[in-house]
Amino acid sequence: LGPVVESWIGKGANEPVAETQLEKAIGGDLIEELSRSTGLSKTELLRRLSRDVPRFVDDATPYGTHQR
């Protein structure tokens, strides 16, 4: 996911991440655990993560750097 994640960190538009890519990166076991603990279906969880993770990383790294 290198170039995709770089787009979230850097300036400019965030590239989207496919739900299947995110599941592979996070790991199926953790996705299943998160699904059980949140009560969301695996499909819904991955849909939300693929939407929210890029925005979260972008917000946490303004100007391409980590801000505290």
VOBA-14552 format. One line per 3 residues: number of its first residue (from 1); their letters; for each residue x, y, z of N, C-alpha, C, O. Coordinates in pm, 1 decimal. Layout:
BEGIN
NUM = a = X:Y:Z:X:Y:Z:X:Y:Z:X:Y:Z ~ ...
This chain:
BEGIN
1 = lgp = 80.0:-120.2:0.0:0.0:0.0:0.0:84.2:126.4:0.0:30.3:236.2:14.1 ~ 213.6:113.2:-15.3:305.8:225.0:-5.2:261.7:353.9:-72.8:244.3:454.6:-4.2 ~ 242.8:355.1:-204.8:204.3:478.8:-271.9:67.8:532.2:-225.9:47.2:653.4:-220.5
4 = vve = -23.7:443.0:-193.6:-155.8:485.1:-146.5:-141.6:555.5:-11.9:-196.4:664.0:7.4 ~ -68.9:494.8:80.6:-49.4:553.6:213.0:27.6:684.9:201.3:-2.2:780.7:272.7 ~ 124.9:690.1:113.2:199.7:814.4:92.4:106.8:928.4:51.3:128.8:1043.6:88.9
7 = swi = 3.4:896.3:-25.5:-91.2:1001.5:-65.8:-169.9:1053.4:54.1:-209.6:1169.9:55.9 ~ -192.6:969.5:153.4:-265.2:1012.9:273.2:-177.7:1104.1:358.7:-226.7:1198.2:421.2 ~ -48.0:1075.2:360.6:45.7:1150.6:443.8:83.4:1281.9:376.9:91.3:1385.7:442.5
10 = gkg = 106.3:1277.2:247.8:151.5:1395.0:175.6:40.2:1493.2:145.8:-75.4:1472.1:182.7 ~ 76.1:1598.1:80.0:-20.0:1700.1:39.1:-93.5:1650.8:-85.0:-41.3:1568.0:-159.7 ~ -211.7:1700.5:-106.4:-288.7:1661.1:-223.7:-397.7:1562.2:-188.1:-423.8:1534.4:-71.1
13 = ane = -460.0:1510.4:-291.2:-574.3:1420.8:-274.1:-532.0:1286.1:-216.5:-423.3:1236.1:-245.4 ~ -619.5:1228.5:-134.8:-597.5:1094.4:-80.7:-643.6:990.5:-181.3:-757.2:994.7:-228.6 ~ -555.5:897.9:-213.4:-596.2:786.9:-299.4:-682.0:691.4:-218.0:-656.8:671.9:-99.1
16 = pva = -782.9:631.8:-280.3:-867.7:536.8:-208.5:-794.1:404.7:-185.8:-698.1:371.6:-255.4 ~ -842.0:331.7:-87.5:-789.2:198.2:-60.7:-905.5:100.4:-73.4:-1013.8:124.0:-20.0 ~ -882.4:-7.6:-143.3:-985.4:-109.5:-159.9:-1002.7:-186.5:-29.2:-907.0:-207.2:45.4
19 = etq = -1123.6:-227.3:-3.6:-1152.2:-303.1:118.5:-1067.5:-429.1:125.5:-1020.7:-466.0:233.2 ~ -1047.2:-495.3:12.8:-965.5:-617.3:10.5:-819.5:-587.4:43.6:-753.6:-666.4:111.2 ~ -768.5:-472.8:-4.3:-631.0:-433.3:27.6:-616.7:-406.6:176.9:-519.1:-448.0:239.5
22 = lek = -714.4:-337.6:232.5:-710.2:-304.1:373.6:-718.5:-429.7:460.0:-647.8:-441.8:560.0 ~ -804.6:-522.2:421.2:-816.7:-647.4:496.1:-684.7:-723.1:493.8:-642.3:-777.3:595.8 ~ -620.4:-727.0:379.1:-492.2:-796.5:368.8:-386.8:-728.0:454.3:-308.1:-795.0:521.1
25 = aig = -384.3:-594.2:453.1:-285.1:-519.2:529.9:-305.7:-533.9:680.0:-209.4:-547.1:755.5 ~ -431.2:-531.7:722.9:-462.3:-541.1:866.4:-455.1:-685.2:914.9:-408.2:-712.5:1025.4 ~ -501.3:-775.1:832.5:-502.6:-916.6:868.5:-643.1:-963.7:899.4:-717.7:-898.5:972.4
28 = gdl = -677.3:-1076.5:843.4:-811.1:-1131.9:858.4:-850.9:-1159.4:1001.6:-966.2:-1138.4:1039.1 ~ -755.6:-1206.7:1083.2:-788.3:-1237.5:1222.7:-827.7:-1111.6:1299.6:-924.0:-1113.3:1376.3 ~ -754.5:-1003.3:1279.5:-786.4:-878.6:1348.5:-919.0:-821.5:1298.3:-997.2:-767.7:1376.7
31 = iee = -944.1:-833.0:1169.2:-1072.0:-786.5:1114.3:-1186.9:-864.1:1177.6:-1288.0:-805.1:1215.5 ~ -1172.3:-994.6:1189.0:-1276.5:-1076.8:1252.3:-1296.9:-1035.9:1397.9:-1410.5:-1026.4:1444.1 ~ -1188.4:-1011.9:1470.0:-1196.8:-969.9:1609.7:-1266.4:-833.8:1621.4:-1353.0:-815.3:1706.8
34 = lsr = -1228.5:-739.8:1536.2:-1291.7:-607.8:1536.8:-1440.1:-617.4:1501.3:-1522.8:-545.8:1557.8 ~ -1472.5:-704.3:1409.4:-1611.9:-724.4:1370.4:-1693.7:-774.8:1488.7:-1804.0:-726.8:1514.6 ~ -1638.5:-871.4:1559.4:-1709.4:-925.5:1676.9:-1722.8:-819.7:1786.3:-1829.4:-805.3:1846.1
37 = stg = -1616.0:-746.3:1812.2:-1618.8:-651.2:1924.2:-1703.7:-527.4:1894.6:-1756.9:-465.5:1986.7 ~ -1716.7:-491.0:1767.3:-1798.0:-373.9:1733.2:-1942.2:-409.2:1700.7:-2029.7:-322.6:1703.1 ~ -1967.0:-535.0:1670.4:-2100.7:-575.6:1629.1:-2130.4:-544.6:1483.5:-2242.6:-565.2:1437.3
40 = lsk = -2030.8:-495.1:1410.7:-2047.3:-466.9:1268.1:-2013.9:-590.9:1187.2:-1927.5:-669.8:1225.3 ~ -2082.6:-607.3:1076.0:-2045.0:-716.7:986.9:-1905.3:-687.9:931.9:-1860.5:-573.3:930.6 ~ -1839.2:-790.4:887.7:-1705.6:-773.6:829.3:-1712.7:-677.6:711.0:-1625.3:-592.4:694.9
43 = tel = -1815.1:-690.8:628.9:-1832.4:-605.2:512.5:-1848.5:-459.1:553.0:-1783.9:-371.4:495.5 ~ -1933.8:-432.5:651.2:-1957.0:-295.8:697.2:-1831.8:-238.3:762.9:-1798.1:-122.0:740.7 ~ -1763.4:-318.0:842.8:-1640.5:-273.0:908.3:-1536.6:-231.8:804.6:-1477.4:-124.4:815.7
46 = lrr = -1514.0:-315.4:704.8:-1415.9:-283.9:600.9:-1458.7:-162.6:518.6:-1374.2:-82.9:477.9 ~ -1587.3:-147.9:494.0:-1636.9:-31.2:421.3:-1604.9:96.2:497.5:-1556.4:193.8:440.2 ~ -1632.5:94.2:627.1:-1605.9:212.1:710.0:-1457.0:239.7:723.3:-1414.1:354.8:714.9
49 = lsr = -1377.8:134.7:744.1:-1233.1:154.0:756.6:-1172.3:208.8:627.9:-1086.6:297.0:632.3 ~ -1216.1:156.9:513.9:-1160.0:204.1:387.2:-1197.4:350.3:361.6:-1126.6:420.8:289.7 ~ -1306.4:395.1:419.0:-1347.0:535.1:407.5:-1273.4:623.1:509.4:-1229.3:733.1:476.2
52 = dvp = -1260.2:574.1:633.5:-1212.2:657.3:743.8:-1061.4:655.8:765.9:-1005.4:757.5:806.9 ~ -994.4:545.2:740.5:-850.1:537.2:765.8:-772.3:640.3:683.2:-686.4:708.5:739.1 ~ -798.6:654.7:552.7:-724.5:757.8:478.4:-743.7:898.3:536.3:-648.5:975.8:545.8
55 = rfv = -865.8:929.7:574.3:-893.5:1062.1:630.7:-824.6:1079.2:766.0:-770.8:1186.1:795.0 ~ -825.9:974.8:848.8:-760.4:981.1:979.2:-610.2:1003.7:964.4:-552.8:1089.6:1031.4 ~ -547.1:926.5:876.4:-402.2:941.3:856.0:-372.2:1079.9:800.9:-276.4:1144.0:844.0
58 = dda = -452.3:1126.6:706.6:-433.5:1259.4:649.5:-444.6:1367.3:757.0:-362.6:1459.0:762.2 ~ -545.5:1356.2:842.3:-565.0:1453.7:949.6:-452.3:1449.2:1053.0:-416.4:1551.7:1110.9 ~ -396.9:1329.7:1075.8:-291.1:1313.8:1177.0:-153.7:1356.2:1125.0:-58.8:1367.8:1202.5
61 = tpy = -143.0:1379.2:994.3:-14.5:1415.5:935.3:-27.2:1540.5:849.1:2.0:1536.0:729.6 ~ -70.3:1652.0:907.6:-82.5:1773.4:826.9:53.8:1816.2:773.1:155.5:1802.6:841.0 ~ 54.6:1866.4:653.8:177.5:1912.2:587.6:279.1:1800.4:568.5:398.6:1826.2:553.7
64 = gth = 231.7:1676.7:568.9:318.7:1562.3:544.7:404.1:1521.8:661.4:500.2:1446.7:644.8 ~ 370.4:1571.1:782.5:445.6:1533.1:901.0:350.3:1499.1:1014.1:235.7:1544.1:1015.6 ~ 397.3:1420.5:1107.6:318.0:1384.4:1224.4:311.8:1504.2:1318.2:414.8:1563.3:1350.7
67 = qr = 193.8:1539.3:1360.7:175.4:1650.0:1454.7:119.7:1595.5:1585.6:33.4:1507.7:1584.2 ~ 167.5:1645.8:1697.6:116.5:1601.2:1827.5:28.4:1706.5:1886.6:-24.6:1688.2:1996.2
